[in-house]
């Protein structure tokens, strides 16, 4: 899913994105896995935080 799709499904996801300094505006059309890879983030950690919402 893209950042925008995730934010639409769970509006509080933007809180998690902010913690990881992910921008759902300009990079929002990109898949979460790709964004995490490009930012050197642990995808599983981000997913864990999103699931905790």
Secondary structure in CASP SS format (residue, H / E / C, confidence):
PFRMAT SS
TARGET T0000
AUTHOR 0000-0000-0000
METHOD secondary structure of the structure
MODEL  1
X C 1.00
X E 1.00
X H 1.00
X H 1.00
X H 1.00
X H 1.00
X H 1.00
X H 1.00
X H 1.00
X C 1.00
X C 1.00
X C 1.00
X H 1.00
X H 1.00
X H 1.00
X H 1.00
X H 1.00
X H 1.00
X H 1.00
X C 1.00
X C 1.00
X C 1.00
X C 1.00
X C 1.00
X C 1.00
X C 1.00
X C 1.00
X C 1.00
X C 1.00
X C 1.00
X E 1.00
X H 1.00
X H 1.00
X H 1.00
X H 1.00
X H 1.00
X H 1.00
X H 1.00
X H 1.00
X C 1.00
X C 1.00
X C 1.00
X H 1.00
X H 1.00
X H 1.00
X H 1.00
X H 1.00
X H 1.00
X H 1.00
X H 1.00
X H 1.00
X C 1.00
X C 1.00
END
